[in-house]
Amino acid sequence: MESANQGLVSDSLTDVPVQGATGTTVPIGLTEEESDELKNELTKVEDEIVTLRQVLAAKEKTAYELKRKLGLTPLNELKQNFTKGWQDVQTSSAYKKTQETLSQAGQKTSAALTTVGSVITRKFGDMRNSPSFKSFEDRVGTIKSKVIGGRENGDGLQSPTEMNPTQDGAPF
């Protein structure tokens, strides 16, 4: 197995820490004193981070308690955020331009639909006055007069209610 790994080891070992005189590792390019100084600084920074996290946790707890006493629930805060966000959107120039454009489009659409409606009404009027429609109307009138006229003389068709009069006490 070692013969397979031969030749894979790099001759450049600049990033590998070296064992110092005191038994600690010292990165290449730093003296032991510089390394100790950096380690001390790192320890101080890490301690400050822990302290800041503790202070932040205490502040968050205080803020939570104050909000609870004021009756501010997360849902109320969310509502307020949405309301403020919507107000911000409505006052933005992009929203105003969009609203104006849509309003104009609505007015133009309304005018177009009114025009289409009047054209359709006029076309129906023209169609009603056409000879084909007059002929159809006359035929329907003739059939109607035969049905109604026959009924008045007793010769016409009877409606289902006239053929089977309802009886008293019938369920329906």
Buried (B, 14 or more C-beta within 10 A) or exposed (E): EEEEEEEEEEEEEEEEEEEBEEEEEBBEEBEEEEBBEEEEEEEEEEEEEEEEEEEEEEEEEEEEEEBEEEEBEEEEEEEEEEEEEEEEEEEEEEEEEEEEEEEEEEEEEEEEEEEEEEEEEEEEEEEEEEEEEEEEEEEEEEEEEEEEEEBEEEEEEEEEEEEEEEEEEEEE
